[in-house]
Amino acid sequence: GRERRGAEPRPRLAGALGSGRAPPRCRRTRTHAVPLDPTPSPEAPSARRYPQLRMLLAVVIVDLVGFAIVVPILPYYVEQHGAGGLELGAIMGSFAFFQFLFGPVWGRLSDRIGRRPVLLATIAGNTLAMLGLGLADSLATIFAARIFAGAFSGNVGVATAYITDVTSDEDRPRWMGLVGMSFAVGFTLGPVIGGVAYKLGDASTPMFVA
């Protein structure tokens, strides 16, 4: 019969099947999932190294070694100047007290003028304090040297703040762990160096070494 005008022509599947040819297949498209947290490339900030922080850690270790040199020798040093247990406790407590007072001051100052000037100032202050402790000729001078050293002992806190400033979120835990490791290195080497210096000289020799 005749096909109606305007009607859509029927697909000739029978002819295609009867000829032995397979019907045309539909083309499938694949969608690739995009990872939400892609792996950073070697050029990403998390893979960068921080050579300036290695020098900073070296400075922290040297400072902690110097502190650990003084603490074991200090009782013998103050005893030579006629001090007893009460005076020794007051000297060691004065260091911690002034460190407690001036720690936030150094932190606020480093926010204003930068971390590097504050680090240099605290290192210079600690050096003068150790020199004054070695040259002390009275108990009052020892008190003054330890108070001065406590007031300028904010470099570890400022160094930690600097690490927080320059490291990425991925690298920060590693560098914070290295700061904690610096304490272990300092308190391991410091007493050994102080004991050897005391044997080679007198009670003031470790102060100059520190």
NORMOZI-V696218 format. One record per helix or strand of 2 or more residues. SS is the DSSP state (helix for helix, strand for strand). FROM is the first residue (numbers start at 1). TO is the last residue. Records with the same first field share a line. If there is no record, write none. Layout:
SS=FROM-TO + FROM-TO
This chain:
helix=13-18 + 45-47 + 51-80 + 85-113 + 115-134 + 139-151 + 155-166 + 169-200 + 205-209
